Amino acid sequence: MSILKRLLAELRGRPAQAPAAKARAPVTRGQARPAPAAAPPPAAGWVTPHFALFNKMYREAPYDDPAARERLVESLRATATALQPNVPGAHAFLADDLLVWFRSLGFLSDPEFVAACLPYADDTLIRARIWRVYTLCWAARSCLALPGDYVDVGCYDGKTVEIIMRYVAFSSAARRYFLYDLFDNPPAEARKALHGPGLAEDVRRRTEALGAVQVVAGRLPEAFAEAMPERIAFAQIDLNDAEAELGCLAPVLERMVAGGLLVLDDYGFLRYRESQEREKAYFRSIGETVLELPTGQGLFIRR
């Protein structure tokens, strides 16, 4: 088993325990490592974060070097043993390339958020991005009192949108949710496992029972010409491409009402530094700024 896979097996498989539980005895080099215990079921009343090395940068320098990977893995293993993250009652969070401790992490036990996430309790990708998902839920709920529709530019499989719709009771919101994506055959950087000719219809089926939804397939920003709301209260942009995201900013912001919120999913991630630099320059040119969040997202408030 590779070093990275061994770390993931340990962090996923360790039984949930109180933060003060005694750490397991260290295993010396060359000694056989016991098989990890089966992963516990999701805890009731709690969304369990999932640690995984999904970021493509783990496959690039310096971590393509075995020695560098070994140092990373051993450091993460020691830290996880000491902090016991991602279990109910813990103060530490380790997921989505984010490690924090001495935090309340109250959002993970928010009853409405737990209920909204319940259909995806076993979805490791959702749970790996859970702080980002909650940020979107918070932003969407914060905009319910504003006029205008909701927009997701780069919605992929619609699972996050579904959670948002459940969290804000979107069926009672008297507005529409516009979901944009290429859906089939995106550029290599943005391509994910479910992209394909049936994805747009899958997203429509996933979300249509939760409120008024319009799914728009096509390259962005060109697809805005097919359908776009006159007023926008809340939007997310997540295209993994600086040029495409920059092209979407002006059309979205022109329609965003005062007090509306825009979340830029890629804004703070090192892999997409070009997106941040170009978007920061754009916002500076219109006298505005974006708040870079620890989750890797960017948050903009329309004034």
Protein Blocks (a to p, Z undefined) as FASTA:
>chain_A
ZZklmmmmmmmmpccddfkbccdddddehiacddddddddddehiacdddddfbfklmpc
fklpmklmmmmmmmmmmmmmmnogaiahiabdceehiacehifklmmmgmklmmmmmmmm
mmmklmmmmmmmmmmmmmmmmmmmpgcddddehjlnommmmmmmmmnommlnopaddddd
ekiopafklpcfklcfklmmmmmmmmmmnoccdddedddfklmmmoccfbdfbdcddehp
aklmmmmmmmmmmmpcghiacddfklmgmklmmmmmmmmmmmmmnopacdddfkopacdd
dZZ
